[in-house]
Amino acid sequence: MKKPFVTLQQLEELSKSFPTPYHLYDERAIRENARKLKQAFSWNPGFREYFAVKATPNPTLMTILHEEGCGMDCSSLTELMLCDRVGIRGEEIMFSSNDTPAEDFHLCAKLGGTINLDDITHIEFLERTIGALPKRMSCRYNPGGNFEISNMIMDTPGEAKYGLTKPQMFQAFRILRDKGVTEFGIHAFLASNTTTNDYYPTLAMQLFRLAVELHAELGVHIGFINLSGGVGIPYRPDQQSADILQIGEGVRKVYNQILVPAGMGDVAIYTELGRFMLGPYGCLVTRCIHQKHTYKNYVGVDACACNLMRPAMYGAYHHITVMGKENLPCDHLYDVTGGLCENNDKFAIDRWLPQVDIGDFLVIHDTGAHGHSMGYNYNGKLRSAEVLLCEDGTAKLIRRAETPEDYFATLDF
Ligand SMILES: *Cc1c(COP(=O)(O)O)cnc(C)c1O
């Protein structure tokens, strides 16, 4: 059973101040989870999580994570500007970008962030853009082929646009070393939304071995290894959540097996988690505004794919709770739809739910990451508000909803 982190009573109270739809976040759970991650890697003195800003680019949430010791992982100019505005700079910024415009590199260098290069040609591009290279640089690795755990294909890095090949990693580190870089990092993101506890340890083994080879062949100092994102969350009620303590322990074992004997026991471990940090601790609150019975039964809600794109974009499952009816039998088969003139604007297709009535609150689960941030304005729909359920039980507006004036602001009348 998936249980929302709010009750119907709380939602009724909230509705006096915040009209639906809105994304709601749970501060207490966000902090608890961030502390657990930190604990899982406490064996590594240099450990740091760089929250993937793109998942939920909200200053209040970024500040909460920063207070819990997280840096930020950016991939665009505006995300860098956002960090600067929030007061996060220097080594607390990781810049893992691809197909990068010059002005983005420029701002990252100015803020003192760590640049993670996606391609070998970016060395020269970066040098032309900012002059002398920073002393601390990272390169993104792509081993190609399939990424497998126990002969099961998890993902296909060979098809991904990211990263340098293995020979390019050696070539790039040699060039960077000869240009005066003194501290090196290795980064890879090889599988997305994994709920197995073996993803990070398996990835770490590949990266640690590469680090040992690079160190032996080029004499470079590897300062950090960035395991990036990819630890997933259980979107479906029958899925198990990843056990972050066990994941941390798995990485520690591989670290002791490979890095420590090579005299590299000072390497810091970084993560760039997005989904894992916030996904389960946000939900989309919406209300049923129409019911339609034709060839199928439709529940029409006041949110649409512009507020949460994942189901429309890749058929992603998001659990739905009809508030106040948690204990009623799920004996009605519905499509839950938004109002876009796009037939893929459905939060759920053929979903068994209790009988839904007009006015019911529906909570769409696990929208805390890659939810509001993927919003858009198709059909003139406006992005919704974001509300924080604070630790003290009060609620705070942390992003207002867009208004028609926002929509018209970029137009020329
Ligand atoms: C998207 C992204 C992440 C976060 O991915 P999650 O699946 O949310 O953990 C981390 N690093 C980079 C470079 C990314 O593009």
PDBQT file of the ligand as one rigid body, heavy atoms in Angstrom, charges set to zero:
ROOT
HETATM    1  C1  LIG A 501      19.474  13.851 -14.507  1.00  0.00    +0.000 C 
HETATM    2  C2  LIG A 501      20.842  13.746 -13.976  1.00  0.00    +0.000 A 
HETATM    3  C3  LIG A 501      21.076  13.331 -12.674  1.00  0.00    +0.000 A 
HETATM    4  C4  LIG A 501      19.983  12.884 -11.725  1.00  0.00    +0.000 C 
HETATM    5  O1  LIG A 501      19.355  11.753 -12.186  1.00  0.00    +0.000 OA
HETATM    6  P1  LIG A 501      18.267  11.008 -11.237  1.00  0.00    +0.000 P 
HETATM    7  O2  LIG A 501      17.735   9.925 -12.102  1.00  0.00    +0.000 OA
HETATM    8  O3  LIG A 501      17.256  12.030 -10.897  1.00  0.00    +0.000 OA
HETATM    9  O4  LIG A 501      18.997  10.519 -10.046  1.00  0.00    +0.000 OA
HETATM   10  C5  LIG A 501      22.381  13.304 -12.229  1.00  0.00    +0.000 A 
HETATM   11  N1  LIG A 501      23.412  13.681 -13.025  1.00  0.00    +0.000 NA
HETATM   12  C6  LIG A 501      23.217  14.095 -14.289  1.00  0.00    +0.000 A 
HETATM   13  C7  LIG A 501      24.384  14.510 -15.105  1.00  0.00    +0.000 C 
HETATM   14  C8  LIG A 501      21.941  14.141 -14.808  1.00  0.00    +0.000 A 
HETATM   15  O5  LIG A 501      21.749  14.539 -16.076  1.00  0.00    +0.000 OA
ENDROOT
TORSDOF 0
